């Protein structure tokens, strides 16, 4: 397993619904954890790079309703 951490910029401000989507997204295949950056404008995602590419993580976040870009 090769763990990689990437920062993704949120396209909308954090609210309760988005916080719940982030919590739910931590169960996605290959994602180890998701943290909210101190700025509250970015997510830091650690994922298994042997299973996912950055574009895969971005697509998985979007499917979970979290619109964020690298």
N, CA, C and O atoms as a CHARMM CRD file, in Angstrom:
* protein
*
  280
    1    1 UNK  N      0.84600  -1.17300   0.00000 PROA 1      0.00000
    2    1 UNK  CA     0.00000   0.00000   0.00000 PROA 1      0.00000
    3    1 UNK  C      0.89200   1.23700   0.00000 PROA 1      0.00000
    4    1 UNK  O      1.83200   1.34600   0.78700 PROA 1      0.00000
    5    2 UNK  N      0.58100   2.14800  -0.88400 PROA 2      0.00000
    6    2 UNK  CA     1.29000   3.41500  -0.95100 PROA 2      0.00000
    7    2 UNK  C      0.31200   4.52400  -0.58900 PROA 2      0.00000
    8    2 UNK  O     -0.60500   4.83000  -1.35100 PROA 2      0.00000
    9    3 UNK  N      0.51600   5.12000   0.57400 PROA 3      0.00000
   10    3 UNK  CA    -0.38000   6.18500   1.02300 PROA 3      0.00000
   11    3 UNK  C      0.08100   7.52300   0.47000 PROA 3      0.00000
   12    3 UNK  O      1.26600   7.85400   0.49700 PROA 3      0.00000
   13    4 UNK  N     -0.88900   8.28700  -0.03500 PROA 4      0.00000
   14    4 UNK  CA    -0.62700   9.61600  -0.58500 PROA 4      0.00000
   15    4 UNK  C     -1.62000  10.58300   0.04400 PROA 4      0.00000
   16    4 UNK  O     -2.78600  10.24500   0.24700 PROA 4      0.00000
   17    5 UNK  N     -1.14900  11.78500   0.35000 PROA 5      0.00000
   18    5 UNK  CA    -2.03400  12.84100   0.83900 PROA 5      0.00000
   19    5 UNK  C     -2.12000  13.92100  -0.22400 PROA 5      0.00000
   20    5 UNK  O     -1.10000  14.38800  -0.73000 PROA 5      0.00000
   21    6 UNK  N     -3.34000  14.31600  -0.56000 PROA 6      0.00000
   22    6 UNK  CA    -3.57700  15.37400  -1.54300 PROA 6      0.00000
   23    6 UNK  C     -4.55500  16.37200  -0.96100 PROA 6      0.00000
   24    6 UNK  O     -5.43900  16.02200  -0.18000 PROA 6      0.00000
   25    7 UNK  N     -4.38000  17.61200  -1.35200 PROA 7      0.00000
   26    7 UNK  CA    -5.28500  18.67500  -0.94500 PROA 7      0.00000
   27    7 UNK  C     -6.28000  18.93100  -2.07600 PROA 7      0.00000
   28    7 UNK  O     -5.89800  19.01400  -3.24400 PROA 7      0.00000
   29    8 UNK  N     -7.54800  19.05400  -1.72200 PROA 8      0.00000
   30    8 UNK  CA    -8.61600  19.34800  -2.67100 PROA 8      0.00000
   31    8 UNK  C     -9.33400  20.59900  -2.19700 PROA 8      0.00000
   32    8 UNK  O     -9.73200  20.68900  -1.03600 PROA 8      0.00000
   33    9 UNK  N     -9.50100  21.56800  -3.09400 PROA 9      0.00000
   34    9 UNK  CA   -10.15200  22.83500  -2.75300 PROA 9      0.00000
   35    9 UNK  C    -11.66200  22.68500  -2.89600 PROA 9      0.00000
   36    9 UNK  O    -12.15700  22.28800  -3.95100 PROA 9      0.00000
   37   10 UNK  N    -12.38700  23.00300  -1.83000 PROA 10     0.00000
   38   10 UNK  CA   -13.85100  22.91600  -1.85500 PROA 10     0.00000
   39   10 UNK  C    -14.43200  24.02300  -2.73400 PROA 10     0.00000
   40   10 UNK  O    -13.95900  25.15900  -2.71400 PROA 10     0.00000
   41   11 UNK  N    -15.44700  23.68100  -3.49100 PROA 11     0.00000
   42   11 UNK  CA   -16.08500  24.65300  -4.38000 PROA 11     0.00000
   43   11 UNK  C    -17.22600  25.40600  -3.70300 PROA 11     0.00000
   44   11 UNK  O    -17.76500  26.35700  -4.27000 PROA 11     0.00000
   45   12 UNK  N    -17.59700  24.98500  -2.48700 PROA 12     0.00000
   46   12 UNK  CA   -18.62100  25.71100  -1.73400 PROA 12     0.00000
   47   12 UNK  C    -18.24500  25.69400  -0.25700 PROA 12     0.00000
   48   12 UNK  O    -17.49600  24.82300   0.18400 PROA 12     0.00000
   49   13 UNK  N    -18.76300  26.65600   0.51100 PROA 13     0.00000
   50   13 UNK  CA   -18.42600  26.71300   1.93800 PROA 13     0.00000
   51   13 UNK  C    -18.96700  25.50700   2.69700 PROA 13     0.00000
   52   13 UNK  O    -19.96500  24.90000   2.30800 PROA 13     0.00000
   53   14 UNK  N    -18.29200  25.18100   3.77500 PROA 14     0.00000
   54   14 UNK  CA   -18.74400  24.08200   4.63600 PROA 14     0.00000
   55   14 UNK  C    -20.07600  24.42300   5.28900 PROA 14     0.00000
   56   14 UNK  O    -20.28500  25.54000   5.76300 PROA 14     0.00000
   57   15 UNK  N    -20.96500  23.45100   5.30400 PROA 15     0.00000
   58   15 UNK  CA   -22.20500  23.55200   6.05300 PROA 15     0.00000
   59   15 UNK  C    -22.47400  22.16600   6.64400 PROA 15     0.00000
   60   15 UNK  O    -21.68600  21.24300   6.43800 PROA 15     0.00000
   61   16 UNK  N    -23.56200  22.01800   7.36400 PROA 16     0.00000
   62   16 UNK  CA   -23.84600  20.73800   8.02300 PROA 16     0.00000
   63   16 UNK  C    -23.99300  19.59700   7.01500 PROA 16     0.00000
   64   16 UNK  O    -23.49900  18.49400   7.25000 PROA 16     0.00000
   65   17 UNK  N    -24.66100  19.85500   5.90600 PROA 17     0.00000
   66   17 UNK  CA   -24.86100  18.80700   4.89400 PROA 17     0.00000
   67   17 UNK  C    -23.53200  18.35500   4.30900 PROA 17     0.00000
   68   17 UNK  O    -23.30000  17.15900   4.13500 PROA 17     0.00000
   69   18 UNK  N    -22.65600  19.31300   4.00400 PROA 18     0.00000
   70   18 UNK  CA   -21.35000  18.97600   3.43800 PROA 18     0.00000
   71   18 UNK  C    -20.49200  18.22400   4.46200 PROA 18     0.00000
   72   18 UNK  O    -19.75900  17.30300   4.10200 PROA 18     0.00000
   73   19 UNK  N    -20.58400  18.61000   5.71000 PROA 19     0.00000
   74   19 UNK  CA   -19.83600  17.90400   6.76000 PROA 19     0.00000
   75   19 UNK  C    -20.27300  16.43300   6.82400 PROA 19     0.00000
   76   19 UNK  O    -19.43600  15.54500   6.98500 PROA 19     0.00000
   77   20 UNK  N    -21.57400  16.17900   6.69800 PROA 20     0.00000
   78   20 UNK  CA   -22.07400  14.80600   6.72200 PROA 20     0.00000
   79   20 UNK  C    -21.58800  14.03900   5.49300 PROA 20     0.00000
   80   20 UNK  O    -21.22700  12.86700   5.59900 PROA 20     0.00000
   81   21 UNK  N    -21.57500  14.69100   4.32700 PROA 21     0.00000
   82   21 UNK  CA   -21.08600  14.04000   3.10900 PROA 21     0.00000
   83   21 UNK  C    -19.61100  13.67500   3.25000 PROA 21     0.00000
   84   21 UNK  O    -19.18800  12.61100   2.79800 PROA 21     0.00000
   85   22 UNK  N    -18.83200  14.55000   3.87200 PROA 22     0.00000
   86   22 UNK  CA   -17.41400  14.27200   4.09800 PROA 22     0.00000
   87   22 UNK  C    -17.25800  13.08300   5.03700 PROA 22     0.00000
   88   22 UNK  O    -16.43400  12.20300   4.79200 PROA 22     0.00000
   89   23 UNK  N    -18.03700  13.05200   6.10100 PROA 23     0.00000
   90   23 UNK  CA   -17.97700  11.93300   7.04200 PROA 23     0.00000
   91   23 UNK  C    -18.32000  10.62200   6.33900 PROA 23     0.00000
   92   23 UNK  O    -17.65900   9.60600   6.55700 PROA 23     0.00000
   93   24 UNK  N    -19.34700  10.64300   5.50100 PROA 24     0.00000
   94   24 UNK  CA   -19.75700   9.43600   4.77500 PROA 24     0.00000
   95   24 UNK  C    -18.70800   9.00900   3.75300 PROA 24     0.00000
   96   24 UNK  O    -18.52600   7.81400   3.51700 PROA 24     0.00000
   97   25 UNK  N    -18.01600   9.97100   3.14600 PROA 25     0.00000
   98   25 UNK  CA   -17.03700   9.67600   2.08900 PROA 25     0.00000
   99   25 UNK  C    -15.81000   8.95200   2.62500 PROA 25     0.00000
  100   25 UNK  O    -15.06900   8.34600   1.85100 PROA 25     0.00000
  101   26 UNK  N    -15.58400   9.00200   3.90900 PROA 26     0.00000
  102   26 UNK  CA   -14.42500   8.31800   4.47400 PROA 26     0.00000
  103   26 UNK  C    -14.53500   6.80300   4.34100 PROA 26     0.00000
  104   26 UNK  O    -13.54900   6.09100   4.53100 PROA 26     0.00000
  105   27 UNK  N    -15.72000   6.30800   4.01700 PROA 27     0.00000
  106   27 UNK  CA   -15.92400   4.87500   3.83700 PROA 27     0.00000
  107   27 UNK  C    -15.71100   4.44200   2.38400 PROA 27     0.00000
  108   27 UNK  O    -15.85700   3.26300   2.06400 PROA 27     0.00000
  109   28 UNK  N    -15.37000   5.38100   1.50700 PROA 28     0.00000
  110   28 UNK  CA   -15.17700   5.04300   0.09600 PROA 28     0.00000
  111   28 UNK  C    -13.93600   4.18200  -0.09700 PROA 28     0.00000
  112   28 UNK  O    -12.93300   4.35100   0.59700 PROA 28     0.00000
  113   29 UNK  N    -14.01400   3.27600  -1.02900 PROA 29     0.00000
  114   29 UNK  CA   -12.93200   2.34300  -1.34900 PROA 29     0.00000
  115   29 UNK  C    -11.62400   3.09000  -1.62500 PROA 29     0.00000
  116   29 UNK  O    -11.58800   3.98600  -2.46800 PROA 29     0.00000
  117   30 UNK  N    -10.55900   2.72500  -0.92300 PROA 30     0.00000
  118   30 UNK  CA    -9.23100   3.27700  -1.14800 PROA 30     0.00000
  119   30 UNK  C     -8.91700   4.54800  -0.38500 PROA 30     0.00000
  120   30 UNK  O     -7.75500   4.94600  -0.30200 PROA 30     0.00000
  121   31 UNK  N     -9.94200   5.20000   0.17900 PROA 31     0.00000
  122   31 UNK  CA    -9.71900   6.43000   0.94700 PROA 31     0.00000
  123   31 UNK  C     -9.47500   6.04600   2.40400 PROA 31     0.00000
  124   31 UNK  O    -10.29300   5.37000   3.02700 PROA 31     0.00000
  125   32 UNK  N     -8.34200   6.48400   2.93100 PROA 32     0.00000
  126   32 UNK  CA    -7.97200   6.17800   4.31600 PROA 32     0.00000
  127   32 UNK  C     -8.64100   7.14300   5.29100 PROA 32     0.00000
  128   32 UNK  O     -9.24600   6.72300   6.27700 PROA 32     0.00000
  129   33 UNK  N     -8.52500   8.44200   5.00600 PROA 33     0.00000
  130   33 UNK  CA    -9.16800   9.45200   5.83700 PROA 33     0.00000
  131   33 UNK  C     -9.28800  10.76600   5.07600 PROA 33     0.00000
  132   33 UNK  O     -8.60300  11.00100   4.08100 PROA 33     0.00000
  133   34 UNK  N    -10.18400  11.61500   5.57900 PROA 34     0.00000
  134   34 UNK  CA   -10.38700  12.95500   5.02900 PROA 34     0.00000
  135   34 UNK  C    -10.38700  13.92100   6.20600 PROA 34     0.00000
  136   34 UNK  O    -11.10100  13.72400   7.19000 PROA 34     0.00000
  137   35 UNK  N     -9.57900  14.96200   6.08900 PROA 35     0.00000
  138   35 UNK  CA    -9.54000  16.00500   7.12100 PROA 35     0.00000
  139   35 UNK  C     -9.87300  17.34500   6.47600 PROA 35     0.00000
  140   35 UNK  O     -9.61300  17.56800   5.29300 PROA 35     0.00000
  141   36 UNK  N    -10.44700  18.21600   7.26900 PROA 36     0.00000
  142   36 UNK  CA   -10.71000  19.58200   6.82500 PROA 36     0.00000
  143   36 UNK  C     -9.50100  20.41200   7.20000 PROA 36     0.00000
  144   36 UNK  O     -9.06200  20.40100   8.35000 PROA 36     0.00000
  145   37 UNK  N     -8.95900  21.13600   6.22300 PROA 37     0.00000
  146   37 UNK  CA    -7.78900  21.98600   6.46900 PROA 37     0.00000
  147   37 UNK  C     -8.17900  23.13600   7.40000 PROA 37     0.00000
  148   37 UNK  O     -9.34600  23.52100   7.46200 PROA 37     0.00000
  149   38 UNK  N     -7.20300  23.68000   8.11700 PROA 38     0.00000
  150   38 UNK  CA    -7.49500  24.79500   9.02500 PROA 38     0.00000
  151   38 UNK  C     -8.19500  25.97600   8.34100 PROA 38     0.00000
  152   38 UNK  O     -8.95600  26.70200   8.98100 PROA 38     0.00000
  153   39 UNK  N     -7.94000  26.16600   7.05300 PROA 39     0.00000
  154   39 UNK  CA    -8.58200  27.26200   6.32400 PROA 39     0.00000
  155   39 UNK  C    -10.08100  27.03600   6.14700 PROA 39     0.00000
  156   39 UNK  O    -10.82100  27.97700   5.85900 PROA 39     0.00000
  157   40 UNK  N    -10.54100  25.77100   6.32000 PROA 40     0.00000
  158   40 UNK  CA   -11.92300  25.34700   6.10200 PROA 40     0.00000
  159   40 UNK  C    -12.35500  25.51600   4.65000 PROA 40     0.00000
  160   40 UNK  O    -13.54700  25.47700   4.34500 PROA 40     0.00000
  161   41 UNK  N    -11.38700  25.70300   3.75500 PROA 41     0.00000
  162   41 UNK  CA   -11.66900  25.81700   2.32500 PROA 41     0.00000
  163   41 UNK  C    -11.12000  24.63000   1.54400 PROA 41     0.00000
  164   41 UNK  O    -11.37400  24.50100   0.34700 PROA 41     0.00000
  165   42 UNK  N    -10.37300  23.76700   2.21600 PROA 42     0.00000
  166   42 UNK  CA    -9.73800  22.63000   1.55900 PROA 42     0.00000
  167   42 UNK  C     -9.95800  21.35800   2.36400 PROA 42     0.00000
  168   42 UNK  O    -10.18700  21.39000   3.57300 PROA 42     0.00000
  169   43 UNK  N     -9.88000  20.23300   1.65100 PROA 43     0.00000
  170   43 UNK  CA    -9.86300  18.92000   2.28200 PROA 43     0.00000
  171   43 UNK  C     -8.50100  18.30600   2.05300 PROA 43     0.00000
  172   43 UNK  O     -7.90900  18.48700   0.98900 PROA 43     0.00000
  173   44 UNK  N     -8.00900  17.59900   3.01500 PROA 44     0.00000
  174   44 UNK  CA    -6.79100  16.81700   2.85300 PROA 44     0.00000
  175   44 UNK  C     -7.23400  15.36200   2.88400 PROA 44     0.00000
  176   44 UNK  O     -7.81500  14.89400   3.86300 PROA 44     0.00000
  177   45 UNK  N     -6.95200  14.66400   1.80700 PROA 45     0.00000
  178   45 UNK  CA    -7.40200  13.28400   1.65800 PROA 45     0.00000
  179   45 UNK  C     -6.18800  12.37000   1.58200 PROA 45     0.00000
  180   45 UNK  O     -5.28800  12.58100   0.77000 PROA 45     0.00000
  181   46 UNK  N     -6.17400  11.35800   2.43400 PROA 46     0.00000
  182   46 UNK  CA    -5.14000  10.33100   2.32900 PROA 46     0.00000
  183   46 UNK  C     -5.78600   9.10700   1.69500 PROA 46     0.00000
  184   46 UNK  O     -6.84000   8.63900   2.12700 PROA 46     0.00000
  185   47 UNK  N     -5.11600   8.59800   0.64400 PROA 47     0.00000
  186   47 UNK  CA    -5.66900   7.46300  -0.08400 PROA 47     0.00000
  187   47 UNK  C     -4.57200   6.50300  -0.49200 PROA 47     0.00000
  188   47 UNK  O     -3.38700   6.83500  -0.46500 PROA 47     0.00000
  189   48 UNK  N     -4.98800   5.30800  -0.87100 PROA 48     0.00000
  190   48 UNK  CA    -4.08500   4.25100  -1.30400 PROA 48     0.00000
  191   48 UNK  C     -3.80500   4.44800  -2.79800 PROA 48     0.00000
  192   48 UNK  O     -4.66800   4.19000  -3.63700 PROA 48     0.00000
  193   49 UNK  N     -2.60100   4.90200  -3.11600 PROA 49     0.00000
  194   49 UNK  CA    -2.23800   5.20100  -4.50300 PROA 49     0.00000
  195   49 UNK  C     -2.03700   3.94400  -5.34600 PROA 49     0.00000
  196   49 UNK  O     -1.93100   4.04100  -6.56800 PROA 49     0.00000
  197   50 UNK  N     -1.98400   2.76600  -4.72200 PROA 50     0.00000
  198   50 UNK  CA    -1.90900   1.53900  -5.51200 PROA 50     0.00000
  199   50 UNK  C     -3.29500   1.15600  -6.02700 PROA 50     0.00000
  200   50 UNK  O     -3.41500   0.32000  -6.92300 PROA 50     0.00000
  201   51 UNK  N     -4.32700   1.75600  -5.47300 PROA 51     0.00000
  202   51 UNK  CA    -5.70200   1.46100  -5.88500 PROA 51     0.00000
  203   51 UNK  C     -6.36800   2.61500  -6.61500 PROA 51     0.00000
  204   51 UNK  O     -7.22200   2.39600  -7.47500 PROA 51     0.00000
  205   52 UNK  N     -5.98200   3.84800  -6.27900 PROA 52     0.00000
  206   52 UNK  CA    -6.63800   5.03300  -6.82400 PROA 52     0.00000
  207   52 UNK  C     -5.61800   6.05100  -7.31900 PROA 52     0.00000
  208   52 UNK  O     -4.52000   6.17200  -6.77500 PROA 52     0.00000
  209   53 UNK  N     -6.00100   6.77200  -8.35100 PROA 53     0.00000
  210   53 UNK  CA    -5.24800   7.94700  -8.79600 PROA 53     0.00000
  211   53 UNK  C     -5.96500   9.17700  -8.24200 PROA 53     0.00000
  212   53 UNK  O     -7.09100   9.08200  -7.75300 PROA 53     0.00000
  213   54 UNK  N     -5.31100  10.31700  -8.32100 PROA 54     0.00000
  214   54 UNK  CA    -5.92000  11.55700  -7.84200 PROA 54     0.00000
  215   54 UNK  C     -7.24400  11.81300  -8.54900 PROA 54     0.00000
  216   54 UNK  O     -8.21000  12.23900  -7.91700 PROA 54     0.00000
  217   55 UNK  N     -7.29600  11.56200  -9.83800 PROA 55     0.00000
  218   55 UNK  CA    -8.54000  11.77800 -10.59300 PROA 55     0.00000
  219   55 UNK  C     -9.65200  10.83800 -10.11700 PROA 55     0.00000
  220   55 UNK  O    -10.82500  11.21100 -10.13100 PROA 55     0.00000
  221   56 UNK  N     -9.29100   9.62700  -9.69800 PROA 56     0.00000
  222   56 UNK  CA   -10.28100   8.68900  -9.15100 PROA 56     0.00000
  223   56 UNK  C    -10.85800   9.21600  -7.84100 PROA 56     0.00000
  224   56 UNK  O    -12.06000   9.11300  -7.59600 PROA 56     0.00000
  225   57 UNK  N     -9.99400   9.78000  -7.00500 PROA 57     0.00000
  226   57 UNK  CA   -10.43800  10.33300  -5.72300 PROA 57     0.00000
  227   57 UNK  C    -11.36000  11.52200  -5.96800 PROA 57     0.00000
  228   57 UNK  O    -12.40400  11.64700  -5.32700 PROA 57     0.00000
  229   58 UNK  N    -10.97600  12.38800  -6.89000 PROA 58     0.00000
  230   58 UNK  CA   -11.79600  13.55200  -7.21200 PROA 58     0.00000
  231   58 UNK  C    -13.17700  13.10400  -7.71100 PROA 58     0.00000
  232   58 UNK  O    -14.19300  13.66700  -7.30300 PROA 58     0.00000
  233   59 UNK  N    -13.21800  12.11000  -8.57700 PROA 59     0.00000
  234   59 UNK  CA   -14.48800  11.58700  -9.09700 PROA 59     0.00000
  235   59 UNK  C    -15.32000  10.95200  -7.99100 PROA 59     0.00000
  236   59 UNK  O    -16.53800  11.12600  -7.95900 PROA 59     0.00000
  237   60 UNK  N    -14.67700  10.21600  -7.08300 PROA 60     0.00000
  238   60 UNK  CA   -15.39600   9.58600  -5.97100 PROA 60     0.00000
  239   60 UNK  C    -15.98700  10.64500  -5.04300 PROA 60     0.00000
  240   60 UNK  O    -17.11200  10.49300  -4.56600 PROA 60     0.00000
  241   61 UNK  N    -15.24300  11.70600  -4.78800 PROA 61     0.00000
  242   61 UNK  CA   -15.76500  12.79300  -3.96400 PROA 61     0.00000
  243   61 UNK  C    -16.97300  13.42600  -4.63600 PROA 61     0.00000
  244   61 UNK  O    -17.96900  13.71300  -3.97200 PROA 61     0.00000
  245   62 UNK  N    -16.89900  13.64700  -5.93900 PROA 62     0.00000
  246   62 UNK  CA   -18.02300  14.24500  -6.65700 PROA 62     0.00000
  247   62 UNK  C    -19.25600  13.34300  -6.61100 PROA 62     0.00000
  248   62 UNK  O    -20.37300  13.83000  -6.43900 PROA 62     0.00000
  249   63 UNK  N    -19.06200  12.03400  -6.76400 PROA 63     0.00000
  250   63 UNK  CA   -20.19200  11.10800  -6.65900 PROA 63     0.00000
  251   63 UNK  C    -20.83000  11.14700  -5.27400 PROA 63     0.00000
  252   63 UNK  O    -22.02400  10.89100  -5.12200 PROA 63     0.00000
  253   64 UNK  N    -20.01600  11.47000  -4.26500 PROA 64     0.00000
  254   64 UNK  CA   -20.51600  11.58400  -2.89400 PROA 64     0.00000
  255   64 UNK  C    -21.13000  12.96400  -2.61900 PROA 64     0.00000
  256   64 UNK  O    -21.56900  13.23700  -1.50200 PROA 64     0.00000
  257   65 UNK  N    -21.15700  13.82700  -3.63400 PROA 65     0.00000
  258   65 UNK  CA   -21.73900  15.16200  -3.47600 PROA 65     0.00000
  259   65 UNK  C    -20.77300  16.21100  -2.97400 PROA 65     0.00000
  260   65 UNK  O    -21.18000  17.31100  -2.59900 PROA 65     0.00000
  261   66 UNK  N    -19.47900  15.87200  -2.96400 PROA 66     0.00000
  262   66 UNK  CA   -18.45800  16.80900  -2.48900 PROA 66     0.00000
  263   66 UNK  C    -17.71700  17.32300  -3.71500 PROA 66     0.00000
  264   66 UNK  O    -16.95200  16.58500  -4.33700 PROA 66     0.00000
  265   67 UNK  N    -17.93800  18.57200  -4.05700 PROA 67     0.00000
  266   67 UNK  CA   -17.31500  19.13500  -5.24300 PROA 67     0.00000
  267   67 UNK  C    -16.04900  19.88300  -4.82700 PROA 67     0.00000
  268   67 UNK  O    -16.09800  20.97400  -4.25800 PROA 67     0.00000
  269   68 UNK  N    -14.92200  19.25700  -5.13300 PROA 68     0.00000
  270   68 UNK  CA   -13.61000  19.78300  -4.76400 PROA 68     0.00000
  271   68 UNK  C    -12.63000  19.44700  -5.87700 PROA 68     0.00000
  272   68 UNK  O    -12.72300  18.39000  -6.50100 PROA 68     0.00000
  273   69 UNK  N    -11.69300  20.35100  -6.11900 PROA 69     0.00000
  274   69 UNK  CA   -10.70700  20.14100  -7.17600 PROA 69     0.00000
  275   69 UNK  C     -9.30300  20.20000  -6.61100 PROA 69     0.00000
  276   69 UNK  O     -9.06100  20.79900  -5.56400 PROA 69     0.00000
  277   70 UNK  N     -8.37800  19.56600  -7.32600 PROA 70     0.00000
  278   70 UNK  CA    -6.98600  19.54900  -6.91100 PROA 70     0.00000
  279   70 UNK  C     -6.38500  20.91700  -7.10900 PROA 70     0.00000
  280   70 UNK  O     -5.20700  21.12100  -6.81800 PROA 70     0.00000
